[in-house]
Amino acid sequence: MPTPDLLDPKKEHTLVLVKPDGFRRGLTGEILRRIESKGYVLKGLKIKQADRALLEEHYAEHRERPFFQGLIEYMSASPLVAIVVEGDRVIEGVRSLMGTTNPTLAAPGTIRGDLGRDWGTGQVENLVHGSDSTTSAIREIALWFPELEYHAED
Ligand code: UDP
């Protein structure tokens, strides 16, 4: 049996963040319920106050975008919950559970569509992050969970 802090490299993993607005609003349980009900397995979970350096690295691809500074402010305003989730096609599956970026436009039935609000502040607060590709997932898990190691099950 693998110990809980080890990841099986043969399985697919993604990084989920319950963003500060989701954690503040007490929606962590609801978001985890949707992920677990789908059959995905939690492999790591922590509450964290993210600093600017971590977030600038996490969102490096958006560095030149006009919303970048606001995004860093939003994500560092209060603690968030970081989670490693495992499952078949979990990267696509979590993206599908999340819904599209803007909560006003996200489909009903999705986390952002059901629970997200447009506060009219110009800053998109959309409750949740999920890695968008295998490359991103591996990079983001290493960034947020450097203590997790990959070990094949025997
Ligand atoms: N974002 C924003 N304004 C935008 C686009 C994105 O504030 O016009 C924020 C939003 O929090 C989003 C994050 O930047 O979740 C990352 O953007 P991306 O396009 O990667 O969206 P996601 O993959 O999270 O749906």
Backbone and ligand atoms as CSV (ligand in chain L), in Angstrom:
chain,resi,resn,atom,element,x,y,z
A,1,MET,N,N,0.854,-1.210,0.000
A,1,MET,CA,C,0.000,0.000,0.000
A,1,MET,C,C,0.883,1.252,0.000
A,2,PRO,N,N,0.579,2.232,-0.861
A,2,PRO,CA,C,1.369,3.471,-0.830
A,2,PRO,C,C,0.977,4.296,0.394
A,3,THR,N,N,1.901,5.039,0.947
A,3,THR,CA,C,1.544,5.945,2.040
A,3,THR,C,C,0.831,7.149,1.424
A,4,PRO,N,N,-0.014,7.846,2.210
A,4,PRO,CA,C,-0.869,8.886,1.638
A,4,PRO,C,C,-0.113,10.052,1.026
A,5,ASP,N,N,1.143,10.273,1.436
A,5,ASP,CA,C,1.848,11.436,0.907
A,5,ASP,C,C,2.643,11.121,-0.357
A,6,LEU,N,N,2.378,9.969,-0.981
A,6,LEU,CA,C,3.076,9.610,-2.207
A,6,LEU,C,C,2.091,9.610,-3.373
A,7,LEU,N,N,2.555,10.058,-4.531
A,7,LEU,CA,C,1.709,10.077,-5.723
A,7,LEU,C,C,2.160,8.980,-6.671
A,8,ASP,N,N,1.216,8.243,-7.213
A,8,ASP,CA,C,1.520,7.191,-8.176
A,8,ASP,C,C,1.688,7.834,-9.562
A,9,PRO,N,N,2.895,7.780,-10.141
A,9,PRO,CA,C,3.138,8.470,-11.411
A,9,PRO,C,C,2.328,7.903,-12.572
A,10,LYS,N,N,1.740,6.724,-12.410
A,10,LYS,CA,C,0.926,6.147,-13.485
A,10,LYS,C,C,-0.474,6.763,-13.510
A,11,LYS,N,N,-0.827,7.471,-12.441
A,11,LYS,CA,C,-2.162,8.058,-12.368
A,11,LYS,C,C,-2.114,9.554,-12.685
A,12,GLU,N,N,-3.283,10.105,-13.036
A,12,GLU,CA,C,-3.322,11.532,-13.381
A,12,GLU,C,C,-3.688,12.360,-12.149
A,13,HIS,N,N,-3.007,13.510,-12.019
A,13,HIS,CA,C,-3.245,14.406,-10.887
A,13,HIS,C,C,-3.473,15.826,-11.376
A,14,THR,N,N,-4.185,16.599,-10.570
A,14,THR,CA,C,-4.353,18.018,-10.881
A,14,THR,C,C,-4.242,18.828,-9.607
A,15,LEU,N,N,-3.911,20.111,-9.750
A,15,LEU,CA,C,-3.898,21.012,-8.594
A,15,LEU,C,C,-5.189,21.823,-8.587
A,16,VAL,N,N,-5.887,21.755,-7.468
A,16,VAL,CA,C,-7.097,22.560,-7.275
A,16,VAL,C,C,-6.802,23.588,-6.188
A,17,LEU,N,N,-7.233,24.826,-6.398
A,17,LEU,CA,C,-7.199,25.823,-5.326
A,17,LEU,C,C,-8.627,26.274,-5.054
A,18,VAL,N,N,-9.052,26.190,-3.787
A,18,VAL,CA,C,-10.256,26.916,-3.373
A,18,VAL,C,C,-9.734,28.313,-3.063
A,19,LYS,N,N,-10.054,29.253,-3.942
A,19,LYS,CA,C,-9.457,30.586,-3.866
A,19,LYS,C,C,-9.952,31.323,-2.616
A,20,PRO,N,N,-9.304,32.453,-2.258
A,20,PRO,CA,C,-9.673,33.145,-1.011
A,20,PRO,C,C,-11.166,33.448,-0.875
A,21,ASP,N,N,-11.846,33.804,-1.965
A,21,ASP,CA,C,-13.289,34.099,-1.851
A,21,ASP,C,C,-14.072,32.834,-1.510
A,22,GLY,N,N,-13.657,31.702,-2.058
A,22,GLY,CA,C,-14.329,30.440,-1.773
A,22,GLY,C,C,-14.128,30.013,-0.328
A,23,PHE,N,N,-12.892,30.159,0.166
A,23,PHE,CA,C,-12.591,29.772,1.548
A,23,PHE,C,C,-13.309,30.701,2.526
A,24,ARG,N,N,-13.263,32.013,2.244
A,24,ARG,CA,C,-13.927,33.014,3.110
A,24,ARG,C,C,-15.423,32.771,3.201
A,25,ARG,N,N,-16.015,32.385,2.088
A,25,ARG,CA,C,-17.476,32.181,2.042
A,25,ARG,C,C,-17.892,30.804,2.579
A,26,GLY,N,N,-16.922,30.005,3.037
A,26,GLY,CA,C,-17.274,28.705,3.620
A,26,GLY,C,C,-17.707,27.697,2.578
A,27,LEU,N,N,-17.168,27.814,1.359
A,27,LEU,CA,C,-17.583,26.915,0.273
A,27,LEU,C,C,-16.605,25.774,0.032
A,28,THR,N,N,-15.574,25.648,0.889
A,28,THR,CA,C,-14.588,24.578,0.688
A,28,THR,C,C,-15.259,23.201,0.694
A,29,GLY,N,N,-16.110,22.969,1.678
A,29,GLY,CA,C,-16.778,21.670,1.786
A,29,GLY,C,C,-17.622,21.367,0.557
A,30,GLU,N,N,-18.365,22.357,0.085
A,30,GLU,CA,C,-19.228,22.174,-1.088
A,30,GLU,C,C,-18.392,21.854,-2.339
A,31,ILE,N,N,-17.273,22.538,-2.478
A,31,ILE,CA,C,-16.405,22.303,-3.640
A,31,ILE,C,C,-15.769,20.911,-3.551
A,32,LEU,N,N,-15.293,20.554,-2.357
A,32,LEU,CA,C,-14.708,19.213,-2.187
A,32,LEU,C,C,-15.768,18.133,-2.387
A,33,ARG,N,N,-16.986,18.391,-1.932
A,33,ARG,CA,C,-18.074,17.409,-2.098
A,33,ARG,C,C,-18.291,17.104,-3.583
A,34,ARG,N,N,-18.284,18.146,-4.409
A,34,ARG,CA,C,-18.501,17.931,-5.843
A,34,ARG,C,C,-17.354,17.126,-6.457
A,35,ILE,N,N,-16.124,17.416,-6.019
A,35,ILE,CA,C,-14.954,16.716,-6.554
A,35,ILE,C,C,-14.962,15.250,-6.103
A,36,GLU,N,N,-15.228,15.015,-4.822
A,36,GLU,CA,C,-15.230,13.634,-4.315
A,36,GLU,C,C,-16.427,12.839,-4.841
A,37,SER,N,N,-17.571,13.498,-4.976
A,37,SER,CA,C,-18.766,12.791,-5.474
A,37,SER,C,C,-18.557,12.287,-6.886
A,38,LYS,N,N,-17.700,12.955,-7.626
A,38,LYS,CA,C,-17.398,12.558,-9.004
A,38,LYS,C,C,-16.491,11.318,-9.019
A,39,GLY,N,N,-15.944,10.974,-7.851
A,39,GLY,CA,C,-15.114,9.775,-7.760
A,39,GLY,C,C,-13.622,10.073,-7.696
A,40,TYR,N,N,-13.263,11.352,-7.692
A,40,TYR,CA,C,-11.845,11.696,-7.600
A,40,TYR,C,C,-11.370,11.580,-6.150
A,41,VAL,N,N,-10.057,11.394,-6.006
A,41,VAL,CA,C,-9.478,11.116,-4.684
A,41,VAL,C,C,-8.540,12.254,-4.277
A,42,LEU,N,N,-8.668,12.709,-3.029
A,42,LEU,CA,C,-7.790,13.775,-2.524
A,42,LEU,C,C,-6.470,13.158,-2.080
A,43,LYS,N,N,-5.361,13.714,-2.546
A,43,LYS,CA,C,-4.039,13.164,-2.200
A,43,LYS,C,C,-3.208,14.135,-1.374
A,44,GLY,N,N,-3.651,15.383,-1.289
A,44,GLY,CA,C,-2.948,16.376,-0.474
A,44,GLY,C,C,-3.888,17.545,-0.267
A,45,LEU,N,N,-3.805,18.183,0.913
A,45,LEU,CA,C,-4.727,19.293,1.185
A,45,LEU,C,C,-4.135,20.182,2.265
A,46,LYS,N,N,-4.100,21.490,2.028
A,46,LYS,CA,C,-3.620,22.399,3.078
A,46,LYS,C,C,-4.222,23.793,2.933
A,47,ILE,N,N,-4.396,24.440,4.080
A,47,ILE,CA,C,-4.786,25.855,4.102
A,47,ILE,C,C,-3.494,26.652,4.058
A,48,LYS,N,N,-3.469,27.670,3.189
A,48,LYS,CA,C,-2.215,28.398,3.025
A,48,LYS,C,C,-2.485,29.876,2.739
A,49,GLN,N,N,-1.714,30.739,3.363
A,49,GLN,CA,C,-1.692,32.145,2.975
A,49,GLN,C,C,-0.597,32.276,1.918
A,50,ALA,N,N,-1.016,32.425,0.670
A,50,ALA,CA,C,-0.028,32.454,-0.419
A,50,ALA,C,C,0.635,33.825,-0.496
A,51,ASP,N,N,1.948,33.848,-0.696
A,51,ASP,CA,C,2.618,35.139,-0.844
A,51,ASP,C,C,2.746,35.489,-2.339
A,52,ARG,N,N,3.140,36.728,-2.589
A,52,ARG,CA,C,3.183,37.231,-3.973
A,52,ARG,C,C,4.119,36.400,-4.840
A,53,ALA,N,N,5.274,36.002,-4.268
A,53,ALA,CA,C,6.268,35.269,-5.061
A,53,ALA,C,C,5.683,33.953,-5.568
A,54,LEU,N,N,4.986,33.238,-4.698
A,54,LEU,CA,C,4.370,31.959,-5.092
A,54,LEU,C,C,3.305,32.191,-6.174
A,55,LEU,N,N,2.489,33.216,-5.972
A,55,LEU,CA,C,1.397,33.469,-6.918
A,55,LEU,C,C,1.919,33.979,-8.260
A,56,GLU,N,N,2.975,34.781,-8.226
A,56,GLU,CA,C,3.556,35.267,-9.489
A,56,GLU,C,C,4.140,34.109,-10.278
A,57,GLU,N,N,4.689,33.131,-9.573
A,57,GLU,CA,C,5.204,31.928,-10.237
A,57,GLU,C,C,4.038,31.080,-10.768
A,58,HIS,N,N,3.026,30.900,-9.930
A,58,HIS,CA,C,1.868,30.094,-10.322
A,58,HIS,C,C,1.207,30.664,-11.580
A,59,TYR,N,N,1.041,31.990,-11.623
A,59,TYR,CA,C,0.348,32.634,-12.749
A,59,TYR,C,C,1.332,33.279,-13.735
A,60,ALA,N,N,2.548,32.723,-13.830
A,60,ALA,CA,C,3.594,33.333,-14.673
A,60,ALA,C,C,3.130,33.581,-16.104
A,61,GLU,N,N,2.292,32.691,-16.642
A,61,GLU,CA,C,1.857,32.847,-18.046
A,61,GLU,C,C,1.000,34.097,-18.234
A,62,HIS,N,N,0.461,34.659,-17.150
A,62,HIS,CA,C,-0.414,35.839,-17.254
A,62,HIS,C,C,0.318,37.136,-16.901
A,63,ARG,N,N,1.646,37.055,-16.711
A,63,ARG,CA,C,2.410,38.196,-16.198
A,63,ARG,C,C,2.170,39.499,-16.964
A,64,GLU,N,N,2.008,39.405,-18.277
A,64,GLU,CA,C,1.852,40.616,-19.089
A,64,GLU,C,C,0.395,41.049,-19.249
A,65,ARG,N,N,-0.535,40.307,-18.680
A,65,ARG,CA,C,-1.952,40.616,-18.884
A,65,ARG,C,C,-2.387,41.762,-17.968
A,66,PRO,N,N,-3.352,42.586,-18.424
A,66,PRO,CA,C,-3.762,43.763,-17.630
A,66,PRO,C,C,-4.354,43.398,-16.260
A,67,PHE,N,N,-4.904,42.190,-16.127
A,67,PHE,CA,C,-5.537,41.813,-14.857
A,67,PHE,C,C,-4.552,41.198,-13.865
A,68,PHE,N,N,-3.254,41.129,-14.243
A,68,PHE,CA,C,-2.295,40.359,-13.436
A,68,PHE,C,C,-2.161,40.892,-11.998
A,69,GLN,N,N,-1.946,42.207,-11.849
A,69,GLN,CA,C,-1.729,42.740,-10.483
A,69,GLN,C,C,-2.969,42.537,-9.619
A,70,GLY,N,N,-4.151,42.772,-10.206
A,70,GLY,CA,C,-5.402,42.559,-9.473
A,70,GLY,C,C,-5.567,41.104,-9.075
A,71,LEU,N,N,-5.147,40.209,-9.959
A,71,LEU,CA,C,-5.239,38.775,-9.688
A,71,LEU,C,C,-4.355,38.395,-8.497
A,72,ILE,N,N,-3.150,38.955,-8.454
A,72,ILE,CA,C,-2.231,38.650,-7.343
A,72,ILE,C,C,-2.796,39.205,-6.029
A,73,GLU,N,N,-3.378,40.420,-6.091
A,73,GLU,CA,C,-3.997,41.011,-4.880
A,73,GLU,C,C,-5.134,40.118,-4.375
A,74,TYR,N,N,-5.994,39.727,-5.282
A,74,TYR,CA,C,-7.153,38.875,-4.946
A,74,TYR,C,C,-6.704,37.558,-4.328
A,75,MET,N,N,-5.699,36.934,-4.930
A,75,MET,CA,C,-5.276,35.598,-4.482
A,75,MET,C,C,-4.459,35.633,-3.189
A,76,SER,N,N,-3.905,36.822,-2.850
A,76,SER,CA,C,-3.086,36.915,-1.632
A,76,SER,C,C,-3.822,37.629,-0.501
A,77,ALA,N,N,-5.080,38.012,-0.732
A,77,ALA,CA,C,-5.817,38.820,0.247
A,77,ALA,C,C,-6.089,38.062,1.551
A,78,SER,N,N,-6.301,36.764,1.458
A,78,SER,CA,C,-6.588,35.942,2.647
A,78,SER,C,C,-6.253,34.492,2.291
A,79,PRO,N,N,-6.287,33.575,3.277
A,79,PRO,CA,C,-5.853,32.208,2.985
A,79,PRO,C,C,-6.713,31.500,1.934
A,80,LEU,N,N,-6.118,30.498,1.310
A,80,LEU,CA,C,-6.813,29.655,0.338
A,80,LEU,C,C,-6.565,28.198,0.721
A,81,VAL,N,N,-7.197,27.300,-0.005
A,81,VAL,CA,C,-6.990,25.870,0.245
A,81,VAL,C,C,-6.393,25.248,-1.018
A,82,ALA,N,N,-5.247,24.583,-0.864
A,82,ALA,CA,C,-4.577,23.922,-1.993
A,82,ALA,C,C,-4.782,22.419,-1.871
A,83,ILE,N,N,-5.133,21.789,-2.997
A,83,ILE,CA,C,-5.509,20.369,-2.974
A,83,ILE,C,C,-4.899,19.658,-4.180
A,84,VAL,N,N,-4.367,18.455,-3.972
A,84,VAL,CA,C,-3.970,17.584,-5.076
A,84,VAL,C,C,-5.053,16.527,-5.236
A,85,VAL,N,N,-5.564,16.406,-6.455
A,85,VAL,CA,C,-6.658,15.473,-6.723
A,85,VAL,C,C,-6.195,14.468,-7.771
A,86,GLU,N,N,-6.571,13.211,-7.564
A,86,GLU,CA,C,-6.168,12.120,-8.455
A,86,GLU,C,C,-7.399,11.476,-9.089
A,87,GLY,N,N,-7.249,11.062,-10.349
A,87,GLY,CA,C,-8.341,10.327,-10.988
A,87,GLY,C,C,-8.146,10.229,-12.492
A,88,ASP,N,N,-8.911,9.348,-13.127
A,88,ASP,CA,C,-8.852,9.211,-14.581
A,88,ASP,C,C,-9.346,10.501,-15.232
A,89,ARG,N,N,-8.536,11.064,-16.101
A,89,ARG,CA,C,-8.861,12.318,-16.813
A,89,ARG,C,C,-9.304,13.419,-15.850
A,90,VAL,N,N,-8.641,13.452,-14.683
A,90,VAL,CA,C,-9.063,14.385,-13.634
A,90,VAL,C,C,-8.820,15.846,-14.028
A,91,ILE,N,N,-7.822,16.095,-14.877
A,91,ILE,CA,C,-7.542,17.492,-15.257
A,91,ILE,C,C,-8.744,18.061,-16.009
A,92,GLU,N,N,-9.171,17.349,-17.054
A,92,GLU,CA,C,-10.362,17.766,-17.820
A,92,GLU,C,C,-11.613,17.733,-16.953
A,93,GLY,N,N,-11.713,16.698,-16.119
A,93,GLY,CA,C,-12.916,16.516,-15.307
A,93,GLY,C,C,-13.125,17.657,-14.322
A,94,VAL,N,N,-12.051,18.091,-13.670
A,94,VAL,CA,C,-12.184,19.202,-12.718
A,94,VAL,C,C,-12.497,20.496,-13.459
A,95,ARG,N,N,-11.880,20.692,-14.639
A,95,ARG,CA,C,-12.180,21.901,-15.428
A,95,ARG,C,C,-13.667,21.933,-15.777
A,96,SER,N,N,-14.209,20.752,-16.067
A,96,SER,CA,C,-15.614,20.671,-16.409
A,96,SER,C,C,-16.502,20.957,-15.185
A,97,LEU,N,N,-16.100,20.451,-14.016
A,97,LEU,CA,C,-16.847,20.759,-12.784
A,97,LEU,C,C,-16.788,22.251,-12.455
A,98,MET,N,N,-15.639,22.909,-12.761
A,98,MET,CA,C,-15.447,24.326,-12.422
A,98,MET,C,C,-16.336,25.245,-13.246
A,99,GLY,N,N,-16.449,24.986,-14.554
A,99,GLY,CA,C,-17.126,25.915,-15.454
A,99,GLY,C,C,-16.178,26.987,-15.963
A,100,THR,N,N,-16.661,27.802,-16.901
A,100,THR,CA,C,-15.779,28.793,-17.541
A,100,THR,C,C,-15.402,29.922,-16.573
A,101,THR,N,N,-14.374,30.678,-16.968
A,101,THR,CA,C,-13.711,31.644,-16.080
A,101,THR,C,C,-14.664,32.655,-15.442
A,102,ASN,N,N,-15.557,33.251,-16.252
A,102,ASN,CA,C,-16.436,34.299,-15.731
A,102,ASN,C,C,-17.687,33.679,-15.098
A,103,PRO,N,N,-17.899,33.883,-13.802
A,103,PRO,CA,C,-19.014,33.221,-13.119
A,103,PRO,C,C,-20.385,33.587,-13.675
A,104,THR,N,N,-20.503,34.769,-14.254
A,104,THR,CA,C,-21.794,35.155,-14.841
A,104,THR,C,C,-22.113,34.300,-16.054
A,105,LEU,N,N,-21.080,33.918,-16.783
A,105,LEU,CA,C,-21.273,33.156,-18.016
A,105,LEU,C,C,-21.147,31.650,-17.810
A,106,ALA,N,N,-20.603,31.233,-16.658
A,106,ALA,CA,C,-20.403,29.798,-16.408
A,106,ALA,C,C,-21.761,29.091,-16.326
A,107,ALA,N,N,-21.813,27.890,-16.865
A,107,ALA,CA,C,-23.078,27.157,-16.967
A,107,ALA,C,C,-23.614,26.776,-15.587
A,108,PRO,N,N,-24.938,26.842,-15.416
A,108,PRO,CA,C,-25.541,26.291,-14.206
A,108,PRO,C,C,-25.143,24.823,-14.063
A,109,GLY,N,N,-24.958,24.385,-12.827
A,109,GLY,CA,C,-24.494,23.012,-12.605
A,109,GLY,C,C,-23.006,22.966,-12.336
A,110,THR,N,N,-22.285,24.000,-12.754
A,110,THR,CA,C,-20.848,24.059,-12.459
A,110,THR,C,C,-20.625,24.840,-11.157
A,111,ILE,N,N,-19.433,24.671,-10.582
A,111,ILE,CA,C,-19.106,25.374,-9.327
A,111,ILE,C,C,-19.207,26.886,-9.529
A,112,ARG,N,N,-18.560,27.378,-10.591
A,112,ARG,CA,C,-18.588,28.824,-10.820
A,112,ARG,C,C,-19.979,29.292,-11.222
A,113,GLY,N,N,-20.677,28.496,-12.012
A,113,GLY,CA,C,-22.020,28.861,-12.464
A,113,GLY,C,C,-23.029,28.874,-11.333
A,114,ASP,N,N,-22.919,27.944,-10.410
A,114,ASP,CA,C,-23.889,27.856,-9.311
A,114,ASP,C,C,-23.548,28.786,-8.155
A,115,LEU,N,N,-22.251,28.959,-7.889
A,115,LEU,CA,C,-21.848,29.600,-6.631
A,115,LEU,C,C,-21.099,30.917,-6.824
A,116,GLY,N,N,-20.578,31.157,-8.041
A,116,GLY,CA,C,-19.755,32.338,-8.279
A,116,GLY,C,C,-20.608,33.566,-8.536
A,117,ARG,N,N,-20.080,34.725,-8.187
A,117,ARG,CA,C,-20.807,35.967,-8.391
A,117,ARG,C,C,-19.897,36.965,-9.072
A,118,ASP,N,N,-20.527,37.824,-9.878
A,118,ASP,CA,C,-19.811,38.952,-10.438
A,118,ASP,C,C,-20.066,40.123,-9.504
A,119,TRP,N,N,-19.016,40.548,-8.805
A,119,TRP,CA,C,-19.190,41.601,-7.796
A,119,TRP,C,C,-19.157,42.992,-8.427
A,120,GLY,N,N,-18.954,43.071,-9.746
A,120,GLY,CA,C,-18.926,44.372,-10.407
A,120,GLY,C,C,-17.701,45.190,-10.051
A,121,THR,N,N,-16.657,44.510,-9.554
A,121,THR,CA,C,-15.447,45.227,-9.137
A,121,THR,C,C,-14.419,45.276,-10.262
A,122,GLY,N,N,-14.685,44.575,-11.354
A,122,GLY,CA,C,-13.695,44.488,-12.426
A,122,GLY,C,C,-12.763,43.313,-12.221
A,123,GLN,N,N,-12.687,42.811,-10.999
A,123,GLN,CA,C,-11.842,41.655,-10.699
A,123,GLN,C,C,-12.711,40.406,-10.727
A,124,VAL,N,N,-12.309,39.433,-11.549
A,124,VAL,CA,C,-13.060,38.187,-11.615
A,124,VAL,C,C,-12.733,37.344,-10.383
A,125,GLU,N,N,-13.735,37.138,-9.529
A,125,GLU,CA,C,-13.560,36.264,-8.356
A,125,GLU,C,C,-14.388,35.012,-8.625
A,126,ASN,N,N,-13.688,33.906,-8.858
A,126,ASN,CA,C,-14.403,32.738,-9.391
A,126,ASN,C,C,-14.150,31.459,-8.596
A,127,LEU,N,N,-13.810,31.620,-7.333
A,127,LEU,CA,C,-13.860,30.543,-6.328
A,127,LEU,C,C,-12.829,29.437,-6.411
A,128,VAL,N,N,-12.420,29.074,-7.631
A,128,VAL,CA,C,-11.673,27.825,-7.755
A,128,VAL,C,C,-10.680,27.888,-8.920
A,129,HIS,N,N,-9.562,27.188,-8.748
A,129,HIS,CA,C,-8.570,27.000,-9.814
A,129,HIS,C,C,-8.402,25.513,-10.059
A,130,GLY,N,N,-8.208,25.125,-11.315
A,130,GLY,CA,C,-7.821,23.758,-11.652
A,130,GLY,C,C,-6.809,23.809,-12.790
A,131,SER,N,N,-5.751,23.007,-12.700
A,131,SER,CA,C,-4.707,22.999,-13.736
A,131,SER,C,C,-5.337,22.762,-15.105
A,132,ASP,N,N,-4.737,23.375,-16.150
A,132,ASP,CA,C,-5.359,23.289,-17.473
A,132,ASP,C,C,-4.704,22.281,-18.420
A,133,SER,N,N,-3.634,21.611,-17.992
A,133,SER,CA,C,-2.969,20.614,-18.849
A,133,SER,C,C,-2.070,19.753,-17.973
A,134,THR,N,N,-1.578,18.657,-18.534
A,134,THR,CA,C,-0.663,17.792,-17.783
A,134,THR,C,C,0.593,18.550,-17.379
A,135,THR,N,N,1.128,19.333,-18.321
A,135,THR,CA,C,2.349,20.100,-18.035
A,135,THR,C,C,2.106,21.062,-16.877
A,136,SER,N,N,0.975,21.789,-16.933
A,136,SER,CA,C,0.656,22.742,-15.852
A,136,SER,C,C,0.462,22.005,-14.536
A,137,ALA,N,N,-0.221,20.868,-14.568
A,137,ALA,CA,C,-0.506,20.134,-13.333
A,137,ALA,C,C,0.793,19.714,-12.652
A,138,ILE,N,N,1.721,19.172,-13.410
A,138,ILE,CA,C,2.994,18.718,-12.820
A,138,ILE,C,C,3.759,19.911,-12.239
A,139,ARG,N,N,3.794,21.009,-12.996
A,139,ARG,CA,C,4.490,22.214,-12.528
A,139,ARG,C,C,3.825,22.772,-11.261
A,140,GLU,N,N,2.498,22.865,-11.263
A,140,GLU,CA,C,1.782,23.477,-10.147
A,140,GLU,C,C,1.822,22.600,-8.889
A,141,ILE,N,N,1.741,21.291,-9.060
A,141,ILE,CA,C,1.818,20.406,-7.876
A,141,ILE,C,C,3.202,20.530,-7.238
A,142,ALA,N,N,4.253,20.594,-8.055
A,142,ALA,CA,C,5.613,20.746,-7.511
A,142,ALA,C,C,5.755,22.079,-6.777
A,143,LEU,N,N,5.071,23.107,-7.290
A,143,LEU,CA,C,5.151,24.439,-6.686
A,143,LEU,C,C,4.425,24.504,-5.335
A,144,TRP,N,N,3.238,23.944,-5.261
A,144,TRP,CA,C,2.402,24.056,-4.056
A,144,TRP,C,C,2.649,22.918,-3.065
A,145,PHE,N,N,3.124,21.778,-3.563
A,145,PHE,CA,C,3.342,20.604,-2.689
A,145,PHE,C,C,4.738,20.027,-2.923
A,146,PRO,N,N,5.794,20.815,-2.628
A,146,PRO,CA,C,7.152,20.302,-2.879
A,146,PRO,C,C,7.454,19.050,-2.057
A,147,GLU,N,N,6.680,18.844,-0.983
A,147,GLU,CA,C,6.911,17.687,-0.112
A,147,GLU,C,C,6.346,16.394,-0.685
A,148,LEU,N,N,5.493,16.477,-1.709
A,148,LEU,CA,C,4.911,15.262,-2.277
A,148,LEU,C,C,5.861,14.642,-3.292
A,149,GLU,N,N,5.989,13.343,-3.232
A,149,GLU,CA,C,6.886,12.653,-4.167
A,149,GLU,C,C,6.092,11.658,-4.996
A,150,TYR,N,N,6.619,11.382,-6.183
A,150,TYR,CA,C,6.011,10.366,-7.037
A,150,TYR,C,C,6.694,9.029,-6.804
A,151,HIS,N,N,5.902,8.015,-6.490
A,151,HIS,CA,C,6.444,6.661,-6.314
A,151,HIS,C,C,5.472,5.671,-6.908
A,152,ALA,N,N,5.943,4.819,-7.783
A,152,ALA,CA,C,5.068,3.795,-8.376
A,152,ALA,C,C,4.643,2.793,-7.314
A,153,GLU,N,N,3.341,2.378,-7.416
A,153,GLU,CA,C,2.886,1.292,-6.548
A,153,GLU,C,C,3.516,0.005,-7.066
A,154,ASP,N,N,3.908,-0.880,-6.166
A,154,ASP,CA,C,4.499,-2.145,-6.588
A,154,ASP,C,C,3.425,-3.101,-7.074
L,1,UDP,N1,N,-8.775,36.514,-14.599
L,1,UDP,C1,C,-9.235,37.807,-14.417
L,1,UDP,N2,N,-9.654,38.512,-15.522
L,1,UDP,C2,C,-9.654,37.976,-16.754
L,1,UDP,C3,C,-9.173,36.678,-16.935
L,1,UDP,C4,C,-8.738,35.969,-15.832
L,1,UDP,O1,O,-9.271,38.312,-13.293
L,1,UDP,O2,O,-10.062,38.679,-17.711
L,1,UDP,C5,C,-8.330,35.746,-13.425
L,1,UDP,C6,C,-9.376,34.737,-12.943
L,1,UDP,O3,O,-9.286,34.648,-11.518
L,1,UDP,C7,C,-8.922,33.460,-13.606
L,1,UDP,C8,C,-7.392,33.608,-13.529
L,1,UDP,O4,O,-7.160,34.986,-13.778
L,1,UDP,O5,O,-9.416,32.304,-12.948
L,1,UDP,C9,C,-6.610,32.768,-14.506
L,1,UDP,O6,O,-7.091,33.019,-15.798
L,1,UDP,P1,P,-7.337,31.830,-16.833
L,1,UDP,O7,O,-7.600,32.454,-18.166
L,1,UDP,O8,O,-6.207,30.860,-16.729
L,1,UDP,O9,O,-8.723,31.206,-16.322
L,1,UDP,P2,P,-9.113,29.843,-15.603
L,1,UDP,O10,O,-8.238,28.757,-16.189
L,1,UDP,O11,O,-8.911,30.029,-14.135
L,1,UDP,O12,O,-10.581,29.659,-15.939
